[in-house]
Amino acid sequence: MNLLELIKTRRTIRKFKQEPINNDILIDIIDCARLAPSASNKQPLEYIVVTNKNLCENIFQNLRWAAYIHPNGTPKDYEKPVCYIAVLINKNRLTKWTGIDAGLAVENLILAAWAYNIGSCILGSVNKNNVKIILNIPDEYELDTIIALGYPAQQSIAEDNDNTVEYYLDENGNMYVPKRPLNKIIHFDSF
Ligand SMILES: Cc1cc2nc3c(=O)[nH]c(=O)nc-3n(C[C@H](O)[C@H](O)[C@H](O)COP(=O)(O)O)c2cc1C
């Protein structure tokens, strides 16, 4: 897949095969996040990779999946992520653009994962206090998001639709994600 196809076909995945991800791949994915643009080049982001089964289960208990289709978007035991990456912000390296830094790094991360055929879900709905304890995250770090990873066990398809923002599942467990049509969001020369 070339880069444009990769960007256009990446969708959030919430059902995963129970197949481990090679450590070198996980490291390479984080290398791609590491090289993202960063305001003033402060590079405030650090990462914890979690593959240990007990830790993964503890983290799972502190996440909220797919609010629009709850509880049907929550992975069953045989569909759970095989890896989580906790995205941390070093508070000693903050700028007013730190949120953008995080977004850019996370996008690099999930696209790199997709380049390896690995599906991902960004999780912002996280019980951060609990996860900070589970992962021993020091006080000078903020927990930004958790990225769930694994080889996909569902398909997710983008559909042009400006009438709703709510994704839905079909009877086979595949996901359909409305995206605003190009002609509704693009303006040439003036608004
Ligand atoms: C900042 C951020 C936080 C998100 N938090 C959650 C979450 O807590 N739980 C979840 O199931 N999905 C979460 N998502 C995934 C979105 O629901 C998903 O990106 C959106 O529905 C669009 O689907 P797509 O990624 O396939 O294009 C989050 C995405 C972003 C960018």
The ligand as a MOL file (V3000), in Angstrom:
LIG
                    3D

  0  0  0     0  0            999 V3000
M  V30 BEGIN CTAB
M  V30 COUNTS 31 33 0 0 0
M  V30 BEGIN ATOM
M  V30 1 C -8.7100 11.6810 20.6860 0
M  V30 2 C -9.5150 10.4340 20.3890 0
M  V30 3 C -10.0840 9.7210 21.4340 0
M  V30 4 C -10.8120 8.5600 21.1750 0
M  V30 5 N -11.3010 7.8460 22.2360 0
M  V30 6 C -11.9690 6.6930 21.9950 0
M  V30 7 C -12.4220 5.9070 23.1000 0
M  V30 8 O -12.2440 6.2600 24.2660 0
M  V30 9 N -13.0680 4.7420 22.8240 0
M  V30 10 C -13.2530 4.2980 21.5430 0
M  V30 11 O -13.8280 3.2130 21.3670 0
M  V30 12 N -12.8360 5.0180 20.4700 0
M  V30 13 C -12.1870 6.2040 20.6700 0
M  V30 14 N -11.6990 6.9360 19.6070 0
M  V30 15 C -11.8880 6.4220 18.2190 0
M  V30 16 C -12.9540 7.2120 17.4610 0
M  V30 17 O -14.2260 6.7750 17.8780 0
M  V30 18 C -12.7770 6.9850 15.9410 0
M  V30 19 O -11.5460 7.5410 15.5470 0
M  V30 20 C -13.9060 7.6310 15.1400 0
M  V30 21 O -15.1180 6.9540 15.3630 0
M  V30 22 C -13.6120 7.6450 13.6440 0
M  V30 23 O -13.3640 6.3510 13.1660 0
M  V30 24 P -12.0510 6.0160 12.3300 0
M  V30 25 O -10.8790 6.1480 13.2680 0
M  V30 26 O -12.2560 4.6300 11.8630 0
M  V30 27 O -11.9370 7.0010 11.1980 0
M  V30 28 C -10.9910 8.1050 19.8320 0
M  V30 29 C -10.4100 8.8400 18.7950 0
M  V30 30 C -9.6860 9.9820 19.0540 0
M  V30 31 C -9.0640 10.7470 17.9000 0
M  V30 END ATOM
M  V30 BEGIN BOND
M  V30 1 1 1 2
M  V30 2 1 2 3
M  V30 3 2 2 30
M  V30 4 2 3 4
M  V30 5 1 4 5
M  V30 6 1 4 28
M  V30 7 2 5 6
M  V30 8 1 6 7
M  V30 9 1 6 13
M  V30 10 2 7 8
M  V30 11 1 7 9
M  V30 12 1 9 10
M  V30 13 2 10 11
M  V30 14 1 10 12
M  V30 15 2 12 13
M  V30 16 1 13 14
M  V30 17 1 14 15
M  V30 18 1 14 28
M  V30 19 1 15 16
M  V30 20 1 16 17
M  V30 21 1 16 18
M  V30 22 1 18 19
M  V30 23 1 18 20
M  V30 24 1 20 21
M  V30 25 1 20 22
M  V30 26 1 22 23
M  V30 27 1 23 24
M  V30 28 2 24 25
M  V30 29 1 24 26
M  V30 30 1 24 27
M  V30 31 2 28 29
M  V30 32 1 29 30
M  V30 33 1 30 31
M  V30 END BOND
M  V30 END CTAB
M  END
